[in-house]
Amino acid sequence: MTDGAGIPETIVFDAEPLIAYFCNEPGSDTVETYVDAIEGAADGYISAANLAEVHYIVRAIDGEERADAVVDVLEESGIRRIDTEQTWALAADFKFRHSPALGDAFALGTAAHVDGALLVGADGDYDDVTDVPITRFRTEPA
């Protein structure tokens, strides 16, 4: 977790922090500091696979119109989507070496691709990863 002082220059968002942010889950205030940093000097990225996760989960919670609006807000905030054609080989390597969920493998691959820190939640898929900087916005699931 962070107090905002140690926010990296390049941030990659897993789906969980953004779902927490847009659905007002525990830790959303911490995620807000990262989103605000993107609107400032930091660079922000999300894998297309993780963006799909955000969309379908927000859609299940709040409906399709809200999910579409969330994607629009992310684009307007400056968080750039990285398409899977750029990261599939890295994602496959992370999947092979660490066995995370496929979406998490794409988050890791995106972080490696842009040389950024990956913002995640309490997901155990990242516990053994040492080749990408991992930052947790919360330590307990919502």
Accessible surface in RSA format (square Angstrom, percent):
REM  Atomic radii and reference values for relative SASA: ProtOr
REM  Chains: A
REM  Algorithm: Lee & Richards
REM  Probe-radius: 1.40
REM  Slices: 20
REM RES _ NUM      All-atoms   Total-Side   Main-Chain    Non-polar    All polar
REM                ABS   REL    ABS   REL    ABS   REL    ABS   REL    ABS   REL
RES MET A   1   146.76  76.0  93.93  62.2  52.83 125.8  90.95  77.3  55.82  73.9
RES THR A   2    34.31  24.4   9.35   9.5  24.96  59.5  14.63  19.7  19.68  29.8
RES ASP A   3   127.77  89.5  86.43  86.0  41.34  97.8  50.25 118.3  77.52  77.3
RES GLY A   4    27.42  33.8   0.00   N/A  27.42  33.8  10.22  28.0  17.21  38.5
RES ALA A   5    94.51  86.9  51.35  79.2  43.16  98.2  62.89  88.6  31.61  83.7
RES GLY A   6    61.62  76.0   0.00   N/A  61.62  76.0  38.27 105.0  23.35  52.3
RES ILE A   7    40.91  23.3  16.45  12.3  24.45  58.9  16.45  11.8  24.45  66.4
RES PRO A   8    36.88  26.9  25.02  22.8  11.86  43.1  35.96  29.7   0.92   5.7
RES GLU A   9   147.34  84.6 139.54 105.6   7.80  18.6  55.46 107.3  91.88  75.0
RES THR A  10    26.72  19.0  24.36  24.7   2.36   5.6   5.33   7.2  21.39  32.3
RES ILE A  11     0.86   0.5   0.86   0.6   0.00   0.0   0.86   0.6   0.00   0.0
RES VAL A  12     0.00   0.0   0.00   0.0   0.00   0.0   0.00   0.0   0.00   0.0
RES PHE A  13     0.00   0.0   0.00   0.0   0.00   0.0   0.00   0.0   0.00   0.0
RES ASP A  14     4.23   3.0   4.23   4.2   0.00   0.0   0.00   0.0   4.23   4.2
RES ALA A  15     6.10   5.6   6.10   9.4   0.00   0.0   6.10   8.6   0.00   0.0
RES GLU A  16    39.21  22.5  35.18  26.6   4.03   9.6  24.33  47.1  14.89  12.2
RES PRO A  17     0.00   0.0   0.00   0.0   0.00   0.0   0.00   0.0   0.00   0.0
RES LEU A  18     0.00   0.0   0.00   0.0   0.00   0.0   0.00   0.0   0.00   0.0
RES ILE A  19    13.46   7.7  13.46  10.0   0.00   0.0  13.46   9.7   0.00   0.0
RES ALA A  20     0.00   0.0   0.00   0.0   0.00   0.0   0.00   0.0   0.00   0.0
RES TYR A  21    58.62  27.4  45.32  25.8  13.29  34.6  16.97  12.7  41.65  51.3
RES PHE A  22    23.76  11.9  13.06   8.1  10.70  27.8  15.46   9.4   8.29  23.7
RES CYS A  23    30.20  22.8   5.71   6.4  24.49  57.6  11.58  29.3  18.62  20.1
RES ASN A  24   127.57  88.0 106.94 103.3  20.62  49.7  27.96  67.3  99.61  96.3
RES GLU A  25    40.59  23.3  35.46  26.8   5.12  12.2  15.47  29.9  25.12  20.5
RES PRO A  26    90.66  66.1  78.04  71.1  12.61  45.9  90.08  74.4   0.58   3.6
RES GLY A  27    19.29  23.8   0.00   N/A  19.29  23.8   8.44  23.2  10.84  24.3
RES SER A  28    18.77  15.9  17.83  23.8   0.94   2.2   3.84   8.2  14.93  20.9
RES ASP A  29    99.66  69.8  93.12  92.7   6.54  15.5  41.44  97.5  58.21  58.1
RES THR A  30    20.22  14.4  16.32  16.5   3.90   9.3   3.94   5.3  16.28  24.6
RES VAL A  31     0.00   0.0   0.00   0.0   0.00   0.0   0.00   0.0   0.00   0.0
RES GLU A  32    77.99  44.8  77.99  59.0   0.00   0.0   7.37  14.3  70.62  57.7
RES THR A  33    50.21  35.7  45.69  46.3   4.52  10.8  47.56  63.9   2.65   4.0
RES TYR A  34     2.32   1.1   2.32   1.3   0.00   0.0   1.01   0.8   1.31   1.6
RES VAL A  35     5.50   3.6   5.50   5.0   0.00   0.0   5.50   4.8   0.00   0.0
RES ASP A  36    74.69  52.3  66.45  66.1   8.24  19.5  25.83  60.8  48.86  48.7
RES ALA A  37    22.27  20.5  10.82  16.7  11.45  26.1  21.96  30.9   0.31   0.8
RES ILE A  38    11.68   6.6   1.75   1.3   9.93  23.9   1.75   1.3   9.93  27.0
RES GLU A  39   111.52  64.0  74.58  56.4  36.94  87.9  31.42  60.8  80.10  65.4
RES GLY A  40    56.72  69.9   0.00   N/A  56.72  69.9  34.18  93.8  22.55  50.5
RES ALA A  41   106.78  98.2  68.47 105.7  38.31  87.2  77.41 109.0  29.38  77.8
RES ALA A  42    15.60  14.3   5.14   7.9  10.47  23.8   7.05   9.9   8.56  22.7
RES ASP A  43    60.15  42.1  58.90  58.6   1.25   3.0   1.34   3.2  58.81  58.6
RES GLY A  44     0.30   0.4   0.00   N/A   0.30   0.4   0.00   0.0   0.30   0.7
RES TYR A  45    29.72  13.9  29.72  16.9   0.00   0.0   6.98   5.2  22.74  28.0
RES ILE A  46     2.40   1.4   2.40   1.8   0.00   0.0   2.40   1.7   0.00   0.0
RES SER A  47     0.00   0.0   0.00   0.0   0.00   0.0   0.00   0.0   0.00   0.0
RES ALA A  48    25.56  23.5  19.78  30.5   5.79  13.2  20.15  28.4   5.42  14.4
RES ALA A  49    26.97  24.8  16.31  25.2  10.66  24.3  24.26  34.2   2.71   7.2
RES ASN A  50     0.00   0.0   0.00   0.0   0.00   0.0   0.00   0.0   0.00   0.0
RES LEU A  51    18.58  10.3  18.58  13.3   0.00   0.0  18.58  13.1   0.00   0.0
RES ALA A  52    57.06  52.5  47.27  72.9   9.79  22.3  54.78  77.1   2.28   6.0
RES GLU A  53    41.07  23.6  41.07  31.1   0.00   0.0   9.85  19.1  31.22  25.5
RES VAL A  54     0.00   0.0   0.00   0.0   0.00   0.0   0.00   0.0   0.00   0.0
RES HIS A  55    42.16  23.0  42.11  29.3   0.05   0.1  28.61  29.5  13.55  15.8
RES TYR A  56   128.96  60.2 125.39  71.3   3.57   9.3  93.40  70.2  35.56  43.8
RES ILE A  57    52.63  29.9  51.95  38.7   0.68   1.6  52.63  37.9   0.00   0.0
RES VAL A  58     0.14   0.1   0.14   0.1   0.00   0.0   0.14   0.1   0.00   0.0
RES ARG A  59   117.80  49.5 111.23  56.7   6.57  15.6  18.81  25.7  98.99  60.0
RES ALA A  60    89.85  82.6  47.13  72.7  42.72  97.2  58.63  82.6  31.22  82.7
RES ILE A  61    93.67  53.3  62.22  46.4  31.45  75.8  67.65  48.7  26.02  70.6
RES ASP A  62    72.14  50.5  42.19  42.0  29.96  70.8  15.97  37.6  56.18  56.0
RES GLY A  63    31.17  38.4   0.00   N/A  31.17  38.4  28.57  78.4   2.60   5.8
RES GLU A  64    89.13  51.2  82.22  62.2   6.91  16.5  19.76  38.2  69.37  56.6
RES GLU A  65   153.27  88.0 144.01 108.9   9.26  22.0  60.32 116.7  92.94  75.9
RES ARG A  66    88.93  37.3  83.68  42.7   5.25  12.5  33.36  45.6  55.56  33.7
RES ALA A  67     0.00   0.0   0.00   0.0   0.00   0.0   0.00   0.0   0.00   0.0
RES ASP A  68    67.27  47.1  64.68  64.4   2.60   6.1  26.69  62.8  40.58  40.5
RES ALA A  69    42.19  38.8  38.14  58.9   4.05   9.2  41.49  58.4   0.70   1.9
RES VAL A  70     0.28   0.2   0.03   0.0   0.25   0.6   0.28   0.2   0.00   0.0
RES VAL A  71    25.87  17.0  25.87  23.4   0.00   0.0  25.87  22.5   0.00   0.0
RES ASP A  72    74.16  51.9  73.11  72.8   1.06   2.5  15.13  35.6  59.04  58.9
RES VAL A  73    67.12  44.2  66.42  60.1   0.70   1.7  66.65  57.9   0.47   1.3
RES LEU A  74     3.74   2.1   3.74   2.7   0.00   0.0   3.74   2.6   0.00   0.0
RES GLU A  75   102.19  58.7  83.22  63.0  18.98  45.2  37.21  72.0  64.99  53.1
RES GLU A  76   145.20  83.4 107.75  81.5  37.45  89.2  51.50  99.6  93.70  76.5
RES SER A  77     9.00   7.6   1.34   1.8   7.66  17.6   4.84  10.3   4.16   5.8
RES GLY A  78    33.84  41.7   0.00   N/A  33.84  41.7  28.84  79.2   4.99  11.2
RES ILE A  79     6.95   4.0   0.00   0.0   6.95  16.8   0.00   0.0   6.95  18.9
RES ARG A  80   117.87  49.5 113.57  57.9   4.29  10.2  61.43  84.0  56.44  34.2
RES ARG A  81   122.36  51.4  98.22  50.1  24.13  57.5  19.24  26.3 103.11  62.5
RES ILE A  82    16.91   9.6  16.91  12.6   0.00   0.0  16.91  12.2   0.00   0.0
RES ASP A  83    53.85  37.7  53.70  53.5   0.14   0.3  12.51  29.4  41.34  41.2
RES THR A  84    49.70  35.3  48.81  49.5   0.89   2.1  16.91  22.7  32.79  49.6
RES GLU A  85   142.48  81.8 120.11  90.9  22.37  53.3  40.44  78.2 102.05  83.3
RES GLN A  86    88.19  49.3  64.45  47.1  23.74  56.5  28.96  61.6  59.23  44.9
RES THR A  87     0.73   0.5   0.00   0.0   0.73   1.7   0.73   1.0   0.00   0.0
RES TRP A  88   156.13  62.7 153.95  74.5   2.17   5.1 129.37  69.0  26.75  43.4
RES ALA A  89    58.02  53.4  50.16  77.4   7.86  17.9  51.45  72.5   6.57  17.4
RES LEU A  90    64.86  36.1  63.89  45.7   0.97   2.4  64.66  45.4   0.20   0.5
RES ALA A  91     0.94   0.9   0.94   1.5   0.00   0.0   0.94   1.3   0.00   0.0
RES ALA A  92    51.95  47.8  41.49  64.0  10.46  23.8  47.48  66.9   4.47  11.9
RES ASP A  93    62.76  44.0  57.34  57.1   5.41  12.8  22.27  52.4  40.49  40.4
RES PHE A  94     6.26   3.1   6.26   3.9   0.00   0.0   6.26   3.8   0.00   0.0
RES LYS A  95    83.76  40.9  80.35  49.3   3.41   8.1  54.06  48.7  29.70  31.6
RES PHE A  96   171.86  86.0 146.79  90.9  25.07  65.2 154.95  93.9  16.91  48.4
RES ARG A  97   110.57  46.4  77.61  39.6  32.96  78.5  50.17  68.6  60.41  36.6
RES HIS A  98    50.43  27.6  24.57  17.1  25.85  66.1  26.67  27.5  23.76  27.6
RES SER A  99    85.13  71.9  65.64  87.6  19.48  44.9  34.01  72.4  51.12  71.6
RES PRO A 100     0.25   0.2   0.00   0.0   0.25   0.9   0.25   0.2   0.00   0.0
RES ALA A 101    55.82  51.3  44.58  68.8  11.24  25.6  53.16  74.9   2.66   7.0
RES LEU A 102   107.09  59.6 101.92  72.9   5.17  13.0 101.92  71.6   5.17  13.9
RES GLY A 103    12.81  15.8   0.00   N/A  12.81  15.8   5.81  15.9   7.00  15.7
RES ASP A 104     9.22   6.5   9.18   9.1   0.04   0.1   0.01   0.0   9.21   9.2
RES ALA A 105     0.00   0.0   0.00   0.0   0.00   0.0   0.00   0.0   0.00   0.0
RES PHE A 106    24.27  12.1  24.27  15.0   0.00   0.0  24.27  14.7   0.00   0.0
RES ALA A 107     0.00   0.0   0.00   0.0   0.00   0.0   0.00   0.0   0.00   0.0
RES LEU A 108     0.00   0.0   0.00   0.0   0.00   0.0   0.00   0.0   0.00   0.0
RES GLY A 109     0.00   0.0   0.00   N/A   0.00   0.0   0.00   0.0   0.00   0.0
RES THR A 110     0.00   0.0   0.00   0.0   0.00   0.0   0.00   0.0   0.00   0.0
RES ALA A 111     0.85   0.8   0.00   0.0   0.85   1.9   0.00   0.0   0.85   2.3
RES ALA A 112    41.18  37.9  15.56  24.0  25.62  58.3  22.36  31.5  18.82  49.8
RES HIS A 113    79.83  43.6  51.97  36.1  27.86  71.3  34.15  35.2  45.69  53.2
RES VAL A 114    30.68  20.2  10.27   9.3  20.41  49.2  17.77  15.4  12.91  35.0
RES ASP A 115   129.45  90.7 110.98 110.5  18.47  43.7  31.76  74.7  97.69  97.4
RES GLY A 116     4.23   5.2   0.00   N/A   4.23   5.2   3.19   8.8   1.04   2.3
RES ALA A 117     9.93   9.1   7.40  11.4   2.53   5.7   7.40  10.4   2.53   6.7
RES LEU A 118     0.02   0.0   0.00   0.0   0.02   0.1   0.02   0.0   0.00   0.0
RES LEU A 119     1.35   0.8   0.89   0.6   0.46   1.2   0.94   0.7   0.41   1.1
RES VAL A 120     0.00   0.0   0.00   0.0   0.00   0.0   0.00   0.0   0.00   0.0
RES GLY A 121     0.00   0.0   0.00   N/A   0.00   0.0   0.00   0.0   0.00   0.0
RES ALA A 122    27.31  25.1   4.49   6.9  22.82  51.9   6.84   9.6  20.47  54.2
RES ASP A 123    43.99  30.8  32.70  32.6  11.29  26.7  15.08  35.5  28.91  28.8
RES GLY A 124    47.17  58.2   0.00   N/A  47.17  58.2  25.98  71.3  21.18  47.4
RES ASP A 125    45.95  32.2  34.48  34.3  11.46  27.1   6.13  14.4  39.81  39.7
RES TYR A 126     3.63   1.7   0.00   0.0   3.63   9.4   0.00   0.0   3.63   4.5
RES ASP A 127   100.87  70.7  69.10  68.8  31.77  75.1  27.98  65.8  72.90  72.7
RES ASP A 128   117.53  82.3 102.00 101.5  15.53  36.7  29.71  69.9  87.82  87.6
RES VAL A 129    11.28   7.4   0.14   0.1  11.14  26.8   0.14   0.1  11.14  30.2
RES THR A 130   130.23  92.6  96.51  97.8  33.72  80.4  72.26  97.1  57.97  87.6
RES ASP A 131    75.67  53.0  41.74  41.5  33.94  80.2  43.64 102.7  32.03  31.9
RES VAL A 132     5.34   3.5   1.92   1.7   3.42   8.2   2.40   2.1   2.94   8.0
RES PRO A 133    85.67  62.4  72.46  66.1  13.21  48.0  84.99  70.2   0.68   4.2
RES ILE A 134    49.48  28.2  16.22  12.1  33.27  80.2  16.22  11.7  33.27  90.3
RES THR A 135    33.86  24.1  29.71  30.1   4.15   9.9  18.85  25.3  15.00  22.7
RES ARG A 136    52.22  21.9  48.10  24.5   4.12   9.8  26.86  36.7  25.36  15.4
RES PHE A 137     0.43   0.2   0.00   0.0   0.43   1.1   0.39   0.2   0.04   0.1
RES ARG A 138    17.07   7.2  16.69   8.5   0.39   0.9  11.40  15.6   5.67   3.4
RES THR A 139    92.86  66.0  73.62  74.6  19.25  45.9  51.50  69.2  41.37  62.5
RES GLU A 140   124.67  71.6 121.75  92.1   2.92   7.0  53.46 103.4  71.22  58.1
RES PRO A 141   102.53  74.7  85.64  78.1  16.89  61.4  85.64  70.7  16.89 105.0
RES ALA A 142    80.43  74.0  17.91  27.6  62.52 142.2  42.14  59.3  38.29 101.4
END  Absolute sums over single chains surface
CHAIN  1 A     6922.1       5294.4       1627.8       3603.9       3318.3
END  Absolute sums over all chains
TOTAL          6922.1       5294.4       1627.8       3603.9       3318.3
